[in-house]
Amino acid sequence: MKLVRFGPAGREKPGIIDAKGKIRDLSKVVRDIDGKALSPAGLAKIKKAKIDKLPLVKGNPRLGACIARPSNFIAIGLNYADHAAEAGLQLPKEPVIFNKAVSCMCGPNDNTITPKGSTKLDYEVELGIVIGKRASYLSKDNAMSVVAGFCLANDVSERVFQIERSGQWTKGKGCESFGPLGPWMVTKDEIKDPQNLNLWLNVNGEKRQKGNTKTMVFGVAHIVWACSQYFILEPGDVIITGTPSGVALGMKPEPKFLKVGDVVHLGIDGLGEQKQKIVKARA
């Protein structure tokens, strides 16, 4: 199943993509694409619904983040060897875990807002994991049992805030509009192998990133297991899993950071595409 959230920002409705690629309104089946809907019982309820009988959504509505606000929006750093190398950092011995502010989540095609004082705005195409069961201290063999599905993410980053202003990475990762998710959340049964997905990102039509999830340092199951050793995972939580090489920060001889007017276009096999325009900081 491909689950979406559509409509104006803050008033999104739950939806599902039908066999013809059209959105059907799920409002009479579930309240939202949230932790309750993404639990095993919630997904079973959606699966039983007669999709072709649900109201057809007309036109091409705005898509919101494919997951309603989770309790945790987690990110994994330096999880591709080529990206760690371009950043001049050592390969981690265990997953580098940090948080993105839940308030940074936005629709897959919403504008990316340049933060005030930003001079090094960057992009990162990433595979997102969506949790479907409450979990703590998972065994490695049982980690995938709590995964509801996957989505496309852009881990938008401000490198000055992240790296040059001391402290943790979070402040360079959680600005408004820095967490585009979607267009949809694809249930686990439709992704044959999450460790063999091509991912790519272009800026103004120029290929910047091209990779495959098979080159992750730590795979999906290991990441879910590792996170569960440190904190409770809740249904609806999102974990984005790192990016391959090609980010602006690592470009030689001169980084090509994003500027106002640029268009970022990205995608992952089976998980759809996103497109964001970079706009000025809010007044």
C-alpha positions as CSV (number, residue, x, y, z in Angstrom):
1,M,0.0,0.0,0.0
2,K,1.0,3.6,-0.7
3,L,-0.3,5.9,2.0
4,V,-0.4,9.7,1.6
5,R,-1.6,12.8,3.3
6,F,-3.1,15.5,1.1
7,G,-4.5,19.0,1.4
8,P,-3.5,22.4,2.8
9,A,-0.7,22.5,5.4
10,G,-2.0,21.7,8.8
11,R,-5.3,20.4,7.4
12,E,-4.1,17.3,5.6
13,K,-6.3,14.2,5.2
14,P,-5.3,10.6,5.0
15,G,-5.3,8.9,1.6
16,I,-4.2,5.9,-0.3
17,I,-2.9,5.5,-3.9
18,D,-5.2,3.2,-6.0
19,A,-4.3,0.9,-8.8
20,K,-4.5,3.7,-11.3
21,G,-2.2,6.0,-9.3
22,K,-5.1,8.2,-8.1
23,I,-5.6,9.3,-4.5
24,R,-8.5,7.9,-2.6
25,D,-9.7,9.6,0.6
26,L,-9.2,7.4,3.7
27,S,-10.9,9.8,6.1
28,K,-13.7,7.4,6.9
29,V,-11.3,4.5,7.6
30,V,-8.5,6.2,9.7
31,R,-8.2,9.6,11.3
32,D,-4.7,10.3,9.9
33,I,-1.5,8.5,8.7
34,D,-0.3,8.4,12.3
35,G,1.0,5.8,14.8
36,K,-2.5,4.3,15.3
37,A,-3.0,3.9,11.5
38,L,0.5,2.5,11.1
39,S,0.2,-0.2,13.8
40,P,-0.5,-3.7,12.7
41,A,-4.2,-3.3,13.5
42,G,-4.4,0.0,11.7
43,L,-2.7,-1.3,8.6
44,A,-5.0,-4.3,8.6
45,K,-8.0,-2.1,8.8
46,I,-6.8,0.0,5.8
47,K,-6.0,-3.2,3.8
48,K,-9.6,-4.5,4.4
49,A,-11.1,-1.3,3.0
50,K,-12.5,-1.4,-0.5
51,I,-10.1,1.0,-2.1
52,D,-12.1,1.4,-5.3
53,K,-15.2,2.4,-3.4
54,L,-13.5,5.2,-1.4
55,P,-14.0,8.8,-2.6
56,L,-11.7,9.8,-5.4
57,V,-9.7,12.9,-4.8
58,K,-9.9,15.3,-7.7
59,G,-7.1,17.2,-9.3
60,N,-3.6,17.3,-8.0
61,P,-3.8,18.4,-4.3
62,R,-0.7,19.4,-2.3
63,L,0.9,16.5,-0.5
64,G,1.9,16.9,3.1
65,A,4.5,14.9,4.9
66,C,3.4,11.3,4.5
67,I,3.5,10.7,8.2
68,A,1.6,12.8,10.8
69,R,3.8,14.3,13.5
70,P,5.7,11.4,15.1
71,S,7.1,11.3,18.6
72,N,10.6,11.0,17.2
73,F,12.2,12.1,13.9
74,I,15.6,10.4,14.1
75,A,18.5,10.6,11.7
76,I,21.6,8.6,11.1
77,G,24.9,10.3,10.2
78,L,27.8,9.2,8.1
79,N,26.1,5.9,7.1
80,Y,27.7,5.7,3.6
81,A,31.4,5.2,3.4
82,D,31.8,7.5,0.4
83,H,29.9,10.3,2.2
84,A,32.1,10.0,5.3
85,A,35.2,10.2,3.1
86,E,34.0,13.3,1.3
87,A,33.3,15.0,4.6
88,G,36.8,14.1,5.8
89,L,35.5,12.0,8.7
90,Q,36.3,8.6,10.0
91,L,33.8,5.7,9.4
92,P,31.7,5.3,12.5
93,K,32.1,2.1,14.5
94,E,28.4,2.2,15.4
95,P,25.5,4.3,14.1
96,V,25.7,8.1,14.6
97,I,22.2,8.9,15.9
98,F,20.8,12.4,16.2
99,N,17.4,14.1,16.1
100,K,15.7,16.4,13.6
101,A,13.0,18.7,15.0
102,V,9.6,17.2,14.4
103,S,8.5,20.8,13.4
104,C,10.8,20.7,10.4
105,M,8.7,18.0,8.7
106,C,6.9,19.2,5.5
107,G,5.4,18.0,2.2
108,P,7.7,16.5,-0.4
109,N,7.2,19.3,-2.9
110,D,6.9,22.2,-0.4
111,N,9.5,25.1,-0.8
112,T,12.7,24.9,1.3
113,I,12.9,28.0,3.3
114,T,16.4,29.5,3.7
115,P,17.0,30.1,7.5
116,K,18.0,33.6,8.6
117,G,21.8,33.8,8.6
118,S,22.2,30.7,6.4
119,T,25.2,30.6,4.0
120,K,25.8,26.9,3.5
121,L,22.5,25.3,2.7
122,D,22.8,21.6,1.7
123,Y,20.8,18.6,0.7
124,E,20.9,14.8,1.4
125,V,18.7,12.2,-0.3
126,E,17.8,9.5,2.2
127,L,15.8,6.3,2.8
128,G,13.3,6.7,5.7
129,I,12.2,3.9,7.9
130,V,8.7,4.1,9.5
131,I,8.0,2.3,12.7
132,G,4.8,0.4,13.3
133,K,5.1,-1.1,16.8
134,R,6.3,0.1,20.1
135,A,9.8,-1.3,20.7
136,S,12.6,-1.3,23.2
137,Y,15.7,-3.5,23.5
138,L,14.9,-5.4,20.3
139,S,17.0,-8.4,19.3
140,K,18.8,-8.1,16.0
141,D,16.7,-10.9,14.6
142,N,13.5,-9.2,15.5
143,A,14.3,-5.7,14.4
144,M,12.4,-5.7,11.1
145,S,9.2,-6.9,12.8
146,V,8.5,-3.4,14.1
147,V,8.9,-1.7,10.7
148,A,5.7,-0.6,9.0
149,G,7.2,0.7,5.8
150,F,9.6,3.2,4.1
151,C,9.6,6.6,2.5
152,L,11.8,9.1,0.7
153,A,13.4,11.9,2.7
154,N,15.6,14.9,2.1
155,D,17.7,15.7,5.1
156,V,18.1,19.4,4.4
157,S,21.0,20.8,6.3
158,E,22.6,24.1,7.2
159,R,26.3,23.4,7.5
160,V,27.4,26.5,9.4
161,F,24.7,25.9,12.0
162,Q,25.6,22.1,12.1
163,I,29.4,22.2,12.1
164,E,30.8,25.7,12.7
165,R,28.7,26.9,15.7
166,S,29.7,24.1,18.2
167,G,27.4,21.8,20.0
168,Q,25.2,19.1,18.4
169,W,24.2,18.7,14.8
170,T,20.5,19.1,15.6
171,K,20.5,22.9,15.2
172,G,21.7,22.6,11.6
173,K,19.1,19.9,10.8
174,G,15.8,21.0,12.3
175,C,15.0,24.4,10.7
176,E,11.6,25.0,9.2
177,S,11.0,23.0,6.0
178,F,14.2,20.9,6.6
179,G,12.3,17.5,6.6
180,P,10.4,16.8,3.4
181,L,8.9,13.3,3.6
182,G,7.0,11.4,0.9
183,P,5.3,11.6,-1.5
184,W,4.0,8.4,0.2
185,M,4.8,5.8,2.8
186,V,5.1,2.4,1.2
187,T,4.3,-0.6,3.4
188,K,7.1,-3.1,4.1
189,D,5.5,-5.8,2.0
190,E,5.9,-3.8,-1.2
191,I,9.7,-3.2,-0.8
192,K,11.4,-6.5,-1.7
193,D,14.8,-5.5,-0.4
194,P,15.4,-2.2,1.4
195,Q,19.2,-2.8,1.0
196,N,19.0,-2.7,-2.8
197,L,17.3,0.6,-3.7
198,N,18.8,3.2,-6.1
199,L,18.7,6.8,-4.8
200,W,19.6,10.0,-6.6
201,L,19.4,13.8,-6.3
202,N,19.7,16.6,-8.9
203,V,20.1,20.3,-8.5
204,N,18.8,22.4,-11.4
205,G,19.0,19.3,-13.5
206,E,22.6,18.6,-12.6
207,K,23.2,15.1,-11.1
208,R,24.7,15.6,-7.7
209,Q,24.0,12.3,-5.8
210,K,23.7,8.7,-7.1
211,G,23.9,5.7,-4.9
212,N,22.3,2.5,-3.7
213,T,21.3,1.5,-0.2
214,K,23.4,-1.7,-0.4
215,T,26.4,0.5,0.4
216,M,25.1,1.6,3.8
217,V,27.6,1.1,6.6
218,F,24.7,-0.1,8.8
219,G,21.6,-1.6,7.2
220,V,18.0,-1.0,8.1
221,A,17.7,-3.8,10.6
222,H,20.8,-2.8,12.4
223,I,19.7,0.8,12.6
224,V,16.3,-0.1,14.1
225,W,18.0,-2.5,16.6
226,A,20.5,0.1,17.6
227,C,18.0,2.9,18.2
228,S,15.9,0.6,20.3
229,Q,18.8,0.1,22.7
230,Y,18.8,3.7,23.6
231,F,15.2,4.9,23.5
232,I,11.7,3.6,23.0
233,L,10.5,3.6,19.4
234,E,6.8,4.4,19.0
235,P,4.4,3.7,16.0
236,G,4.7,6.5,13.5
237,D,8.3,7.3,14.4
238,V,10.6,8.0,11.4
239,I,14.3,7.2,11.1
240,I,16.2,8.5,8.1
241,T,19.3,6.5,7.3
242,G,22.1,8.6,5.9
243,T,23.1,9.7,2.4
244,P,25.6,8.8,-0.3
245,S,28.3,11.1,-1.6
246,G,27.7,14.2,-3.7
247,V,26.5,16.7,-1.1
248,A,27.5,20.3,-1.6
249,L,29.8,20.2,1.5
250,G,32.1,17.6,0.0
251,M,32.5,19.1,-3.5
252,K,36.0,19.9,-4.6
253,P,37.5,22.4,-5.3
254,E,34.5,24.6,-4.3
255,P,31.3,23.5,-2.6
256,K,28.1,24.3,-4.5
257,F,25.7,25.2,-1.7
258,L,22.1,25.8,-2.5
259,K,20.9,29.3,-3.2
260,V,17.5,31.0,-3.6
261,G,15.9,29.9,-6.8
262,D,17.6,26.5,-7.0
263,V,15.4,23.4,-7.6
264,V,16.2,20.2,-5.9
265,H,14.8,17.0,-7.4
266,L,15.3,13.6,-5.8
267,G,14.0,10.0,-5.7
268,I,14.4,6.4,-4.6
269,D,13.3,3.2,-6.4
270,G,9.7,2.4,-5.5
271,L,9.3,5.4,-3.1
272,G,8.6,8.2,-5.5
273,E,10.1,11.6,-6.1
274,Q,10.3,15.0,-4.5
275,K,11.0,18.5,-5.9
276,Q,11.7,21.6,-3.7
277,K,12.4,25.2,-4.7
278,I,14.8,27.1,-2.5
279,V,13.1,30.4,-1.3
280,K,14.2,33.4,0.8
281,A,14.2,33.4,4.6
282,R,11.0,34.6,6.2
283,A,10.9,38.3,6.9
